[in-house]
Amino acid sequence: MPFYGIEGSDDIQRVITRLQELQNLFQKHGRRVYMADNMMVSGRRTSFIEDEAFMAAFFALDPDVDDKQKLWRIHTYVWAAKSALSVTGDFVECGVFKGLYSAVMADYLTFGRQAKRLVLYDTFEGLPEKYASVAERDILNPDFALPGLRERVAQLFAPFRNVEVVQGIVPDVFPKGLPEKIAFLHLDLNSGPAEVAVLDQIFDRVTPGGLILLDDYGRQEHTALHTAHAHWFGQRGYMPLELPTGQGLVVRR
Ligand SMILES: C[S@@+](CC[C@H](N)C(=O)[O-])C[C@H]1O[C@@H](n2cnc3c(N)ncnc32)[C@H](O)[C@@H]1O
């Protein structure tokens, strides 16, 4: 479903019908339309769709309907990771789930040949009690706690000699495998308290020029997370760039 957040009401069907009409009108005039992940844009190049290697890496993972909504977010992720290849330090992702973003990136950037490590942290059992409320866990964990998830992710990255899959609660598990220097950090824990606790521990390890990508920074359904990040970065003189995808981007000085 390209648009979500108002499911359960008749309005969702009205929204979709009208957007399809708009899409037809734009296309009649030769304008491209991209409609996914609560975004509708027209007249943008969306050049990542023409990047055959990127699309092949994405479709090699057999994405489901929800995964397909995230194509532009994954393009942002791949761009940030690629940009960070020339920065001193390794790559860290907190919040891996099935490994969708990181697997597309690893394939696209032939990560096995890069002189960097990628360390992937997740409980592989959903949000932990320590950093998430009962309500958050009740809503999200039925989707995140899939049987055999850690094994599946370990198998997905087995061909990459320099990718480590670490199971545990972040930031508590950080003594395990955390790189000294970080060139790219992806935060996708769906939890403000956990993401802020991670930043407290590792922001100083991010090398100047290194990139920090926040998956949920601009999403209306994650207002508390946005407030937490805006405050945390604001106190340090940073303002994350809010992207139309809902992501936030910070470049470490
Ligand atoms: C939205 S998913 C990550 C999606 C992923 N980036 C992808 O490529 O599709 C969020 C993940 O964060 C994990 N998570 C949430 N809080 C965590 C914590 N404090 N420590 C470790 N993992 C956590 C959950 O288990 C879940 O798999």
The ligand as an SDF file (V2000), in Angstrom:
LIG
                    3D

 27 29  0  0  0  0  0  0  0  0999 V2000
   12.4920   -1.1790   11.6220 C   0  0  0  0  0  0  0  0  0  0  0  0
   13.4020   -2.5800   12.0200 S   0  0  0  0  0  0  0  0  0  0  0  0
   14.8980   -2.3780   11.1590 C   0  0  0  0  0  0  0  0  0  0  0  0
   14.7160   -2.4690    9.6550 C   0  0  0  0  0  0  0  0  0  0  0  0
   15.9960   -2.6250    8.8800 C   0  0  0  0  0  0  0  0  0  0  0  0
   16.8660   -1.4600    8.9400 N   0  0  0  0  0  0  0  0  0  0  0  0
   15.8010   -3.0510    7.4480 C   0  0  0  0  0  0  0  0  0  0  0  0
   16.7870   -3.0410    6.6960 O   0  0  0  0  0  0  0  0  0  0  0  0
   14.6610   -3.4070    7.0700 O   0  0  0  0  0  0  0  0  0  0  0  0
   13.8100   -2.2750   13.6970 C   0  0  0  0  0  0  0  0  0  0  0  0
   14.6560   -3.3550   14.3500 C   0  0  0  0  0  0  0  0  0  0  0  0
   15.2690   -2.8110   15.5090 O   0  0  0  0  0  0  0  0  0  0  0  0
   15.4240   -3.8470   16.4670 C   0  0  0  0  0  0  0  0  0  0  0  0
   15.5960   -3.2010   17.7740 N   0  0  0  0  0  0  0  0  0  0  0  0
   14.8130   -2.2790   18.3440 C   0  0  0  0  0  0  0  0  0  0  0  0
   15.3450   -1.8470   19.5010 N   0  0  0  0  0  0  0  0  0  0  0  0
   16.5210   -2.5060   19.6600 C   0  0  0  0  0  0  0  0  0  0  0  0
   17.5630   -2.4610   20.6400 C   0  0  0  0  0  0  0  0  0  0  0  0
   17.5420   -1.6080   21.6940 N   0  0  0  0  0  0  0  0  0  0  0  0
   18.6310   -3.2610   20.4600 N   0  0  0  0  0  0  0  0  0  0  0  0
   18.7290   -4.0770   19.3800 C   0  0  0  0  0  0  0  0  0  0  0  0
   17.7810   -4.1550   18.4270 N   0  0  0  0  0  0  0  0  0  0  0  0
   16.6840   -3.3810   18.5630 C   0  0  0  0  0  0  0  0  0  0  0  0
   14.1800   -4.7040   16.3050 C   0  0  0  0  0  0  0  0  0  0  0  0
   14.4250   -6.0130   16.7520 O   0  0  0  0  0  0  0  0  0  0  0  0
   13.9100   -4.6120   14.7920 C   0  0  0  0  0  0  0  0  0  0  0  0
   14.4350   -5.7320   14.1050 O   0  0  0  0  0  0  0  0  0  0  0  0
  1  2  1  0
  2  3  1  0
  2 10  1  0
  3  4  1  0
  4  5  1  0
  5  6  1  0
  5  7  1  0
  7  8  2  0
  7  9  1  0
 10 11  1  0
 11 12  1  0
 11 26  1  0
 12 13  1  0
 13 14  1  0
 13 24  1  0
 14 15  1  0
 14 23  1  0
 15 16  2  0
 16 17  1  0
 17 18  1  0
 17 23  2  0
 18 19  1  0
 18 20  2  0
 20 21  1  0
 21 22  2  0
 22 23  1  0
 24 25  1  0
 24 26  1  0
 26 27  1  0
M  CHG  2   2   1   9  -1
M  END
$$$$
